[in-house]
Amino acid sequence: MANPKRKISRSKRDMRRANWFDDMKATQLVKCDHCGEQKMPHRVCPSCGYYNGKSVFIPKNA
Ligand SMILES: [Zn+2]
């Protein structure tokens, strides 16, 4: 029933995979709104320890 109409050719499949890592890199990092460092989205910032406006942990090198 809900199936792709055509098999994806080796070429098309490999074209998709060639850009997969670039897509990851583009979506993986956001700017921390506390210190401005790059961090993973929905994670505590590793450089200042803040998440959602609150200090979750004190970074060692503070
Ligand atoms: Zn931060």
PDB file of the backbone (N, CA, C, O) and the ligand in Angstrom, with CONECT records:
HET     ZN  A 101       1
ATOM      1  N   MET A   1       0.843  -1.204   0.000  1.00  0.00           N
ATOM      2  CA  MET A   1       0.000   0.000   0.000  1.00  0.00           C
ATOM      3  C   MET A   1       0.875   1.249   0.000  1.00  0.00           C
ATOM      4  O   MET A   1       1.221   1.758  -1.066  1.00  0.00           O
ATOM      5  N   ALA A   2       1.233   1.745   1.170  1.00  0.00           N
ATOM      6  CA  ALA A   2       2.028   2.969   1.198  1.00  0.00           C
ATOM      7  C   ALA A   2       3.504   2.645   0.964  1.00  0.00           C
ATOM      8  O   ALA A   2       4.311   2.591   1.891  1.00  0.00           O
ATOM      9  N   ASN A   3       3.812   2.436  -0.288  1.00  0.00           N
ATOM     10  CA  ASN A   3       5.179   2.085  -0.640  1.00  0.00           C
ATOM     11  C   ASN A   3       5.709   3.040  -1.699  1.00  0.00           C
ATOM     12  O   ASN A   3       4.939   3.606  -2.475  1.00  0.00           O
ATOM     13  N   PRO A   4       7.033   3.219  -1.729  1.00  0.00           N
ATOM     14  CA  PRO A   4       7.593   4.030  -2.794  1.00  0.00           C
ATOM     15  C   PRO A   4       7.321   3.411  -4.156  1.00  0.00           C
ATOM     16  O   PRO A   4       7.364   2.191  -4.316  1.00  0.00           O
ATOM     17  N   LYS A   5       7.043   4.256  -5.127  1.00  0.00           N
ATOM     18  CA  LYS A   5       6.651   3.765  -6.452  1.00  0.00           C
ATOM     19  C   LYS A   5       7.833   3.131  -7.174  1.00  0.00           C
ATOM     20  O   LYS A   5       7.681   2.153  -7.906  1.00  0.00           O
ATOM     21  N   ARG A   6       9.022   3.708  -6.953  1.00  0.00           N
ATOM     22  CA  ARG A   6      10.216   3.232  -7.647  1.00  0.00           C
ATOM     23  C   ARG A   6      11.305   2.918  -6.640  1.00  0.00           C
ATOM     24  O   ARG A   6      11.416   3.565  -5.598  1.00  0.00           O
ATOM     25  N   LYS A   7      12.092   1.937  -6.959  1.00  0.00           N
ATOM     26  CA  LYS A   7      13.299   1.710  -6.180  1.00  0.00           C
ATOM     27  C   LYS A   7      14.240   2.899  -6.386  1.00  0.00           C
ATOM     28  O   LYS A   7      14.382   3.394  -7.504  1.00  0.00           O
ATOM     29  N   ILE A   8      14.895   3.365  -5.283  1.00  0.00           N
ATOM     30  CA  ILE A   8      15.864   4.454  -5.414  1.00  0.00           C
ATOM     31  C   ILE A   8      17.165   3.859  -5.960  1.00  0.00           C
ATOM     32  O   ILE A   8      17.721   2.919  -5.391  1.00  0.00           O
ATOM     33  N   SER A   9      17.629   4.419  -7.059  1.00  0.00           N
ATOM     34  CA  SER A   9      18.819   3.884  -7.708  1.00  0.00           C
ATOM     35  C   SER A   9      20.048   4.066  -6.821  1.00  0.00           C
ATOM     36  O   SER A   9      20.070   4.918  -5.933  1.00  0.00           O
ATOM     37  N   ARG A  10      21.060   3.254  -7.077  1.00  0.00           N
ATOM     38  CA  ARG A  10      22.300   3.369  -6.319  1.00  0.00           C
ATOM     39  C   ARG A  10      22.816   4.801  -6.341  1.00  0.00           C
ATOM     40  O   ARG A  10      23.276   5.325  -5.327  1.00  0.00           O
ATOM     41  N   SER A  11      22.733   5.414  -7.492  1.00  0.00           N
ATOM     42  CA  SER A  11      23.234   6.777  -7.649  1.00  0.00           C
ATOM     43  C   SER A  11      22.467   7.764  -6.777  1.00  0.00           C
ATOM     44  O   SER A  11      23.067   8.587  -6.085  1.00  0.00           O
ATOM     45  N   LYS A  12      21.129   7.680  -6.814  1.00  0.00           N
ATOM     46  CA  LYS A  12      20.309   8.604  -6.025  1.00  0.00           C
ATOM     47  C   LYS A  12      20.524   8.369  -4.531  1.00  0.00           C
ATOM     48  O   LYS A  12      20.628   9.317  -3.753  1.00  0.00           O
ATOM     49  N   ARG A  13      20.588   7.115  -4.145  1.00  0.00           N
ATOM     50  CA  ARG A  13      20.799   6.780  -2.740  1.00  0.00           C
ATOM     51  C   ARG A  13      22.124   7.366  -2.265  1.00  0.00           C
ATOM     52  O   ARG A  13      22.193   7.957  -1.188  1.00  0.00           O
ATOM     53  N   ASP A  14      23.173   7.202  -3.066  1.00  0.00           N
ATOM     54  CA  ASP A  14      24.486   7.674  -2.668  1.00  0.00           C
ATOM     55  C   ASP A  14      24.555   9.197  -2.672  1.00  0.00           C
ATOM     56  O   ASP A  14      25.287   9.785  -1.875  1.00  0.00           O
ATOM     57  N   MET A  15      23.801   9.842  -3.560  1.00  0.00           N
ATOM     58  CA  MET A  15      23.752  11.302  -3.552  1.00  0.00           C
ATOM     59  C   MET A  15      23.154  11.797  -2.245  1.00  0.00           C
ATOM     60  O   MET A  15      23.624  12.782  -1.676  1.00  0.00           O
ATOM     61  N   ARG A  16      22.119  11.115  -1.768  1.00  0.00           N
ATOM     62  CA  ARG A  16      21.498  11.500  -0.498  1.00  0.00           C
ATOM     63  C   ARG A  16      22.511  11.322   0.629  1.00  0.00           C
ATOM     64  O   ARG A  16      22.665  12.209   1.469  1.00  0.00           O
ATOM     65  N   ARG A  17      23.203  10.184   0.652  1.00  0.00           N
ATOM     66  CA  ARG A  17      24.119   9.910   1.756  1.00  0.00           C
ATOM     67  C   ARG A  17      25.336  10.829   1.741  1.00  0.00           C
ATOM     68  O   ARG A  17      25.936  11.084   2.786  1.00  0.00           O
ATOM     69  N   ALA A  18      25.696  11.317   0.584  1.00  0.00           N
ATOM     70  CA  ALA A  18      26.878  12.177   0.487  1.00  0.00           C
ATOM     71  C   ALA A  18      26.656  13.480   1.240  1.00  0.00           C
ATOM     72  O   ALA A  18      27.621  14.090   1.699  1.00  0.00           O
ATOM     73  N   ASN A  19      25.402  13.925   1.379  1.00  0.00           N
ATOM     74  CA  ASN A  19      25.131  15.206   2.024  1.00  0.00           C
ATOM     75  C   ASN A  19      24.555  15.062   3.419  1.00  0.00           C
ATOM     76  O   ASN A  19      24.231  16.057   4.067  1.00  0.00           O
ATOM     77  N   TRP A  20      24.424  13.805   3.893  1.00  0.00           N
ATOM     78  CA  TRP A  20      23.798  13.577   5.182  1.00  0.00           C
ATOM     79  C   TRP A  20      24.575  14.252   6.301  1.00  0.00           C
ATOM     80  O   TRP A  20      23.990  14.868   7.192  1.00  0.00           O
ATOM     81  N   PHE A  21      25.920  14.131   6.248  1.00  0.00           N
ATOM     82  CA  PHE A  21      26.739  14.664   7.329  1.00  0.00           C
ATOM     83  C   PHE A  21      26.667  16.180   7.365  1.00  0.00           C
ATOM     84  O   PHE A  21      26.684  16.773   8.443  1.00  0.00           O
ATOM     85  N   ASP A  22      26.586  16.825   6.186  1.00  0.00           N
ATOM     86  CA  ASP A  22      26.473  18.279   6.138  1.00  0.00           C
ATOM     87  C   ASP A  22      25.177  18.743   6.798  1.00  0.00           C
ATOM     88  O   ASP A  22      25.165  19.757   7.496  1.00  0.00           O
ATOM     89  N   ASP A  23      24.093  18.012   6.581  1.00  0.00           N
ATOM     90  CA  ASP A  23      22.814  18.352   7.202  1.00  0.00           C
ATOM     91  C   ASP A  23      22.928  18.269   8.716  1.00  0.00           C
ATOM     92  O   ASP A  23      22.430  19.138   9.432  1.00  0.00           O
ATOM     93  N   MET A  24      23.588  17.215   9.201  1.00  0.00           N
ATOM     94  CA  MET A  24      23.792  17.051  10.638  1.00  0.00           C
ATOM     95  C   MET A  24      24.526  18.247  11.212  1.00  0.00           C
ATOM     96  O   MET A  24      24.095  18.833  12.205  1.00  0.00           O
ATOM     97  N   LYS A  25      25.634  18.607  10.584  1.00  0.00           N
ATOM     98  CA  LYS A  25      26.454  19.705  11.080  1.00  0.00           C
ATOM     99  C   LYS A  25      25.644  20.997  11.150  1.00  0.00           C
ATOM    100  O   LYS A  25      25.811  21.793  12.075  1.00  0.00           O
ATOM    101  N   ALA A  26      24.766  21.201  10.168  1.00  0.00           N
ATOM    102  CA  ALA A  26      24.009  22.436  10.113  1.00  0.00           C
ATOM    103  C   ALA A  26      22.984  22.521  11.234  1.00  0.00           C
ATOM    104  O   ALA A  26      22.694  23.613  11.723  1.00  0.00           O
ATOM    105  N   THR A  27      22.429  21.381  11.650  1.00  0.00           N
ATOM    106  CA  THR A  27      21.345  21.421  12.618  1.00  0.00           C
ATOM    107  C   THR A  27      21.812  21.137  14.040  1.00  0.00           C
ATOM    108  O   THR A  27      21.034  21.279  14.982  1.00  0.00           O
ATOM    109  N   GLN A  28      23.072  20.737  14.211  1.00  0.00           N
ATOM    110  CA  GLN A  28      23.478  20.225  15.510  1.00  0.00           C
ATOM    111  C   GLN A  28      23.719  21.310  16.550  1.00  0.00           C
ATOM    112  O   GLN A  28      23.484  21.091  17.738  1.00  0.00           O
ATOM    113  N   LEU A  29      24.191  22.493  16.110  1.00  0.00           N
ATOM    114  CA  LEU A  29      24.628  23.483  17.085  1.00  0.00           C
ATOM    115  C   LEU A  29      23.756  24.739  17.053  1.00  0.00           C
ATOM    116  O   LEU A  29      23.371  25.221  15.988  1.00  0.00           O
ATOM    117  N   VAL A  30      23.459  25.245  18.229  1.00  0.00           N
ATOM    118  CA  VAL A  30      22.789  26.535  18.340  1.00  0.00           C
ATOM    119  C   VAL A  30      23.634  27.411  19.258  1.00  0.00           C
ATOM    120  O   VAL A  30      24.532  26.918  19.941  1.00  0.00           O
ATOM    121  N   LYS A  31      23.345  28.706  19.270  1.00  0.00           N
ATOM    122  CA  LYS A  31      24.087  29.624  20.126  1.00  0.00           C
ATOM    123  C   LYS A  31      23.465  29.638  21.518  1.00  0.00           C
ATOM    124  O   LYS A  31      22.247  29.746  21.659  1.00  0.00           O
ATOM    125  N   CYS A  32      24.301  29.528  22.538  1.00  0.00           N
ATOM    126  CA  CYS A  32      23.814  29.640  23.906  1.00  0.00           C
ATOM    127  C   CYS A  32      23.334  31.069  24.139  1.00  0.00           C
ATOM    128  O   CYS A  32      24.057  32.018  23.834  1.00  0.00           O
ATOM    129  N   ASP A  33      22.109  31.239  24.684  1.00  0.00           N
ATOM    130  CA  ASP A  33      21.630  32.614  24.863  1.00  0.00           C
ATOM    131  C   ASP A  33      22.146  33.226  26.160  1.00  0.00           C
ATOM    132  O   ASP A  33      21.819  34.371  26.471  1.00  0.00           O
ATOM    133  N   HIS A  34      22.942  32.486  26.919  1.00  0.00           N
ATOM    134  CA  HIS A  34      23.554  33.060  28.119  1.00  0.00           C
ATOM    135  C   HIS A  34      24.969  33.535  27.860  1.00  0.00           C
ATOM    136  O   HIS A  34      25.311  34.666  28.207  1.00  0.00           O
ATOM    137  N   CYS A  35      25.809  32.686  27.250  1.00  0.00           N
ATOM    138  CA  CYS A  35      27.201  33.071  27.027  1.00  0.00           C
ATOM    139  C   CYS A  35      27.536  33.217  25.555  1.00  0.00           C
ATOM    140  O   CYS A  35      28.602  33.737  25.225  1.00  0.00           O
ATOM    141  N   GLY A  36      26.653  32.773  24.649  1.00  0.00           N
ATOM    142  CA  GLY A  36      26.901  32.949  23.228  1.00  0.00           C
ATOM    143  C   GLY A  36      27.738  31.867  22.593  1.00  0.00           C
ATOM    144  O   GLY A  36      27.987  31.904  21.388  1.00  0.00           O
ATOM    145  N   GLU A  37      28.187  30.884  23.393  1.00  0.00           N
ATOM    146  CA  GLU A  37      28.949  29.769  22.834  1.00  0.00           C
ATOM    147  C   GLU A  37      28.039  28.867  22.015  1.00  0.00           C
ATOM    148  O   GLU A  37      26.818  28.912  22.167  1.00  0.00           O
ATOM    149  N   GLN A  38      28.622  28.055  21.152  1.00  0.00           N
ATOM    150  CA  GLN A  38      27.837  27.075  20.410  1.00  0.00           C
ATOM    151  C   GLN A  38      27.570  25.880  21.313  1.00  0.00           C
ATOM    152  O   GLN A  38      28.452  25.415  22.035  1.00  0.00           O
ATOM    153  N   LYS A  39      26.319  25.387  21.256  1.00  0.00           N
ATOM    154  CA  LYS A  39      25.951  24.240  22.076  1.00  0.00           C
ATOM    155  C   LYS A  39      24.905  23.413  21.361  1.00  0.00           C
ATOM    156  O   LYS A  39      24.321  23.850  20.369  1.00  0.00           O
ATOM    157  N   MET A  40      24.671  22.205  21.876  1.00  0.00           N
ATOM    158  CA  MET A  40      23.640  21.340  21.318  1.00  0.00           C
ATOM    159  C   MET A  40      22.269  21.886  21.708  1.00  0.00           C
ATOM    160  O   MET A  40      22.092  22.341  22.838  1.00  0.00           O
ATOM    161  N   PRO A  41      21.296  21.850  20.796  1.00  0.00           N
ATOM    162  CA  PRO A  41      19.960  22.296  21.151  1.00  0.00           C
ATOM    163  C   PRO A  41      19.329  21.397  22.230  1.00  0.00           C
ATOM    164  O   PRO A  41      19.541  20.185  22.221  1.00  0.00           O
ATOM    165  N   HIS A  42      18.570  21.976  23.143  1.00  0.00           N
ATOM    166  CA  HIS A  42      17.872  21.280  24.224  1.00  0.00           C
ATOM    167  C   HIS A  42      18.828  20.593  25.191  1.00  0.00           C
ATOM    168  O   HIS A  42      18.462  19.631  25.865  1.00  0.00           O
ATOM    169  N   ARG A  43      20.078  21.109  25.249  1.00  0.00           N
ATOM    170  CA  ARG A  43      21.033  20.581  26.214  1.00  0.00           C
ATOM    171  C   ARG A  43      21.560  21.736  27.063  1.00  0.00           C
ATOM    172  O   ARG A  43      21.519  22.894  26.647  1.00  0.00           O
ATOM    173  N   VAL A  44      22.060  21.402  28.270  1.00  0.00           N
ATOM    174  CA  VAL A  44      22.719  22.405  29.092  1.00  0.00           C
ATOM    175  C   VAL A  44      23.974  22.883  28.362  1.00  0.00           C
ATOM    176  O   VAL A  44      24.688  22.078  27.765  1.00  0.00           O
ATOM    177  N   CYS A  45      24.243  24.178  28.408  1.00  0.00           N
ATOM    178  CA  CYS A  45      25.428  24.716  27.756  1.00  0.00           C
ATOM    179  C   CYS A  45      26.677  24.208  28.467  1.00  0.00           C
ATOM    180  O   CYS A  45      26.793  24.376  29.680  1.00  0.00           O
ATOM    181  N   PRO A  46      27.608  23.596  27.756  1.00  0.00           N
ATOM    182  CA  PRO A  46      28.791  23.034  28.409  1.00  0.00           C
ATOM    183  C   PRO A  46      29.767  24.092  28.916  1.00  0.00           C
ATOM    184  O   PRO A  46      30.589  23.798  29.784  1.00  0.00           O
ATOM    185  N   SER A  47      29.694  25.326  28.390  1.00  0.00           N
ATOM    186  CA  SER A  47      30.699  26.303  28.791  1.00  0.00           C
ATOM    187  C   SER A  47      30.241  27.175  29.952  1.00  0.00           C
ATOM    188  O   SER A  47      31.082  27.649  30.716  1.00  0.00           O
ATOM    189  N   CYS A  48      28.934  27.405  30.116  1.00  0.00           N
ATOM    190  CA  CYS A  48      28.501  28.223  31.253  1.00  0.00           C
ATOM    191  C   CYS A  48      27.556  27.471  32.182  1.00  0.00           C
ATOM    192  O   CYS A  48      27.268  27.958  33.275  1.00  0.00           O
ATOM    193  N   GLY A  49      27.069  26.310  31.786  1.00  0.00           N
ATOM    194  CA  GLY A  49      26.237  25.503  32.681  1.00  0.00           C
ATOM    195  C   GLY A  49      24.813  26.002  32.814  1.00  0.00           C
ATOM    196  O   GLY A  49      24.110  25.623  33.751  1.00  0.00           O
ATOM    197  N   TYR A  50      24.374  26.848  31.892  1.00  0.00           N
ATOM    198  CA  TYR A  50      23.025  27.390  31.974  1.00  0.00           C
ATOM    199  C   TYR A  50      22.079  26.636  31.047  1.00  0.00           C
ATOM    200  O   TYR A  50      22.465  26.215  29.957  1.00  0.00           O
ATOM    201  N   TYR A  51      20.861  26.475  31.486  1.00  0.00           N
ATOM    202  CA  TYR A  51      19.804  25.997  30.601  1.00  0.00           C
ATOM    203  C   TYR A  51      18.504  26.680  30.975  1.00  0.00           C
ATOM    204  O   TYR A  51      18.126  26.703  32.146  1.00  0.00           O
ATOM    205  N   ASN A  52      17.811  27.241  29.983  1.00  0.00           N
ATOM    206  CA  ASN A  52      16.511  27.886  30.188  1.00  0.00           C
ATOM    207  C   ASN A  52      16.592  29.001  31.223  1.00  0.00           C
ATOM    208  O   ASN A  52      15.675  29.180  32.025  1.00  0.00           O
ATOM    209  N   GLY A  53      17.704  29.756  31.204  1.00  0.00           N
ATOM    210  CA  GLY A  53      17.845  30.904  32.080  1.00  0.00           C
ATOM    211  C   GLY A  53      18.281  30.589  33.498  1.00  0.00           C
ATOM    212  O   GLY A  53      18.408  31.493  34.324  1.00  0.00           O
ATOM    213  N   LYS A  54      18.514  29.304  33.793  1.00  0.00           N
ATOM    214  CA  LYS A  54      18.925  28.927  35.134  1.00  0.00           C
ATOM    215  C   LYS A  54      20.282  28.240  35.107  1.00  0.00           C
ATOM    216  O   LYS A  54      20.619  27.562  34.136  1.00  0.00           O
ATOM    217  N   SER A  55      21.067  28.413  36.176  1.00  0.00           N
ATOM    218  CA  SER A  55      22.354  27.740  36.276  1.00  0.00           C
ATOM    219  C   SER A  55      22.130  26.299  36.718  1.00  0.00           C
ATOM    220  O   SER A  55      21.615  26.049  37.807  1.00  0.00           O
ATOM    221  N   VAL A  56      22.519  25.358  35.871  1.00  0.00           N
ATOM    222  CA  VAL A  56      22.309  23.941  36.185  1.00  0.00           C
ATOM    223  C   VAL A  56      23.544  23.367  36.873  1.00  0.00           C
ATOM    224  O   VAL A  56      23.429  22.553  37.789  1.00  0.00           O
ATOM    225  N   PHE A  57      24.712  23.789  36.434  1.00  0.00           N
ATOM    226  CA  PHE A  57      25.941  23.390  37.129  1.00  0.00           C
ATOM    227  C   PHE A  57      26.969  24.506  36.976  1.00  0.00           C
ATOM    228  O   PHE A  57      26.875  25.331  36.067  1.00  0.00           O
ATOM    229  N   ILE A  58      27.948  24.522  37.872  1.00  0.00           N
ATOM    230  CA  ILE A  58      29.003  25.538  37.795  1.00  0.00           C
ATOM    231  C   ILE A  58      30.170  24.952  36.997  1.00  0.00           C
ATOM    232  O   ILE A  58      30.729  23.928  37.392  1.00  0.00           O
ATOM    233  N   PRO A  59      30.541  25.574  35.898  1.00  0.00           N
ATOM    234  CA  PRO A  59      31.679  25.042  35.135  1.00  0.00           C
ATOM    235  C   PRO A  59      32.969  25.133  35.922  1.00  0.00           C
ATOM    236  O   PRO A  59      33.170  26.072  36.693  1.00  0.00           O
ATOM    237  N   LYS A  60      33.856  24.144  35.725  1.00  0.00           N
ATOM    238  CA  LYS A  60      35.085  24.043  36.497  1.00  0.00           C
ATOM    239  C   LYS A  60      35.998  25.254  36.328  1.00  0.00           C
ATOM    240  O   LYS A  60      36.587  25.732  37.297  1.00  0.00           O
ATOM    241  N   ASN A  61      36.115  25.750  35.088  1.00  0.00           N
ATOM    242  CA  ASN A  61      37.082  26.811  34.818  1.00  0.00           C
ATOM    243  C   ASN A  61      36.505  28.210  35.020  1.00  0.00           C
ATOM    244  O   ASN A  61      37.006  29.166  34.427  1.00  0.00           O
ATOM    245  N   ALA A  62      35.473  28.352  35.837  1.00  0.00           N
ATOM    246  CA  ALA A  62      34.836  29.657  36.026  1.00  0.00           C
ATOM    247  C   ALA A  62      35.697  30.565  36.913  1.00  0.00           C
ATOM    248  O   ALA A  62      35.318  31.706  37.181  1.00  0.00           O
TER     249      ALA A  62
HETATM  250 ZN    ZN A 101      26.436  29.177  27.726  1.00  0.00          ZN2+
END
